[in-house]
Amino acid sequence: MRSPVPVVLNVEAARRLFGGERGAVGKKLTTQYSNWSTVEVIGVASNVRQSGLREPPGPQIYFR
């Protein structure tokens, strides 16, 4: 079995997936990244507005 891939979520992804930042670190998810691999949340980053200032930030997962 492979080790989980470390990832960082933004605040919005942590809120949607786990109900907030505090509950996200250490949690594991299965994603389509690299053939359905398991990832482990190692941190939570601030939200970034990528579609302009009028659009709310969406969930993001940052891979290494």
N, C-alpha and C positions, 0 to 999 in steps of 0.2 A: 504494500500500500504506500502511495506517495504522500509526502508531507504536504500539508495545506500551503497554498500560495498566499503570502502575506499581502493584504490590501489595506488601503485607507478609504474610508467613506467620507462624503461630505455630510454636513449636519442634516440636510434634507433626506438623504438616503438613510441615515441612522434613525431619524424620526419615523420614516415610513416603514422601515423594516423591523425596528426594535423598540419603537416608542420613545426614543431619545438617545442622546450621546452616551450617557453613563452605562446603559445596558448593552451597547454595541461592542465595545472592546472585548476581545476574547471569543466572540461568537463565530460560528462557522456557517458558511453558505455553500451551496453547490451551484455553479454557474456554467454557462456554455463556453466560457473562456477556456481555451486549450482542451477541448474534448470533455466537457462536463467535469472539470476538476473542482475540488473542494478548496475554498479560500477561507482564510482566517483574518478577521478584522484586527489590525494592530494599532489603529488610531482613527481619529475623526478630525477632519479639516473644516475650515470655514466654507460657507457656500460661495460660489462664484457665479455671477450673472453672465452667461455666455450669449444670450439672445437680445441684449439691450437692457436698459435700465427699467423699462416698463414691464418686462416679463419676469415673473418670479423664478428663482433658481430651481432647477430640477435636480433630481438625485444623480449623484456621480459616484463611480467606483474607480479608484486610482490603483492601477497595477504597476509593479516595478518594471 
